[in-house]
Amino acid sequence: MANQGGKPLTALYQDKLRLFKSLEMLSRQCAAVTIDYRKLPDTGITRLQALLDERAKLIAEIDALDVEIAAREEGGRDSTAAAVRAEIAGVAERIRQMDAGLEKALERETGMLKEAVHQEQRGQRSARAYRHKPEAGEGFFVDKRT
């Protein structure tokens, strides 16, 4: 069962573990990115987007590997891969915790950005209210009955 026309199941799990560790490293880098909405060309957002794109590629690779592993495990689980599966679960939990922290940070930054937009809009409304309005000028009347 370990070798059915390809890599052994344990090797597939090792590949999956390697991908999960790469994903964990990218998650750490995402958590380290600082986002400052006050900077107009914020490189933090750009860097975060690039990291998230890399993560999406890794996740696609992991999904493809999961399909291959599932096909191999149809006959039953390989007990030699149990330790690797446990390590993968630990790495996945650390990634989940980092993602939760990143999500909270992004929600906080989004809230601060929304508040800044509301303050700017209030300032613009009050500026319009007190701005000098041009006079309409003198009107004239045209009598068409003559």
C-alpha positions in Angstrom: 0.0 0.0 0.0 2.9 2.3 0.5 3.9 2.5 -3.1 1.2 2.3 -5.7 2.7 3.8 -8.8 4.2 6.9 -7.2 5.7 8.2 -4.1 5.1 6.3 -0.8 2.4 7.7 1.4 4.9 8.7 4.0 6.8 10.8 1.4 3.5 12.5 0.4 2.9 13.4 4.0 6.5 14.7 4.3 5.8 16.9 1.2 2.6 18.1 2.8 4.5 18.9 6.0 7.1 20.9 4.0 4.3 22.9 2.4 2.7 23.5 5.7 6.0 24.8 7.2 6.3 27.1 4.2 2.8 28.3 4.8 3.6 28.9 8.5 6.6 31.0 7.5 4.5 33.1 5.2 1.9 33.5 8.0 4.6 34.8 10.2 5.7 37.3 7.6 2.1 38.4 7.2 1.8 38.9 10.9 4.9 41.0 10.9 3.7 43.4 8.1 2.7 46.8 9.5 -0.1 48.6 7.8 -0.4 52.4 8.2 -3.5 53.9 6.6 -2.0 57.4 7.0 0.7 56.6 4.4 -0.8 57.1 1.0 1.3 54.6 -1.0 1.3 52.0 1.8 3.9 49.3 1.1 2.5 47.3 3.9 -0.7 46.6 2.0 1.2 45.7 -1.1 3.6 43.4 0.8 0.6 41.7 2.5 -1.1 41.2 -0.8 2.0 39.6 -2.3 2.3 37.3 0.7 -1.4 36.3 0.5 -0.9 35.5 -3.1 2.0 33.2 -2.3 -0.1 31.6 0.4 -2.9 30.9 -2.0 -0.4 29.1 -4.3 0.8 26.9 -1.4 -2.7 26.1 -0.4 -3.5 25.0 -3.9 -0.5 22.7 -3.8 -1.6 21.3 -0.5 -5.1 20.7 -1.8 -3.6 18.8 -4.8 -1.5 16.8 -2.5 -4.5 16.0 -0.3 -6.3 14.6 -3.3 -3.4 12.3 -4.0 -3.1 11.3 -0.4 -6.9 10.6 -0.2 -6.6 8.3 -3.2 -3.8 6.4 -1.6 -5.5 6.0 1.8 -8.8 4.5 0.4 -7.7 1.1 1.5 -6.8 2.2 5.0 -4.5 4.5 6.9 -0.8 4.0 6.9 0.4 3.9 10.5 3.9 5.0 9.6 2.6 8.4 8.6 0.8 9.0 11.9 3.7 11.0 13.4 3.9 13.2 10.3 0.1 13.8 10.4 0.4 14.8 14.0 3.1 17.3 13.2 1.1 18.7 10.3 -1.9 19.2 12.7 0.4 21.2 15.1 1.7 23.4 12.3 -1.8 23.9 11.1 -3.0 25.0 14.5 -0.1 27.5 14.8 -1.1 28.9 11.3 -4.7 29.2 12.4 -3.7 31.2 15.5 -1.5 33.5 13.5 -4.3 34.0 10.9 -6.7 34.9 13.7 -4.3 37.5 15.0 -3.8 38.9 11.5 -7.6 39.0 11.0 -8.0 41.0 14.2 -5.3 43.4 13.2 -6.8 44.0 9.8 -10.3 44.5 11.3 -8.8 47.1 13.8 -7.0 48.9 10.9 -10.2 48.9 8.8 -12.1 50.4 11.7 -9.5 53.1 12.1 -9.6 53.8 8.4 -13.4 54.1 8.4 -13.2 56.5 11.4 -10.7 58.6 9.5 -13.0 58.7 6.5 -15.9 59.8 8.6 -13.9 62.5 10.3 -12.8 63.8 6.8 -16.4 63.8 5.6 -17.6 65.7 8.7 -14.8 68.3 8.1 -15.8 68.7 4.5 -19.5 69.1 5.4 -18.7 71.8 7.9 -16.3 73.6 5.5 -19.1 73.7 2.9 -21.6 75.0 5.4 -19.4 78.0 6.3 -17.9 78.6 2.8 -18.8 82.0 1.2 -21.6 81.4 -1.3 -21.4 83.7 -4.4 -24.2 86.1 -4.8 -26.8 85.3 -7.4 -26.3 88.7 -9.0 -28.9 91.1 -10.3 -31.8 89.6 -12.3 -33.7 91.2 -15.1 -37.2 90.9 -16.4 -38.1 90.6 -20.0 -41.6 91.7 -20.9 -42.8 89.9 -24.0 -46.2 91.6 -24.2 -45.0 94.6 -26.1 
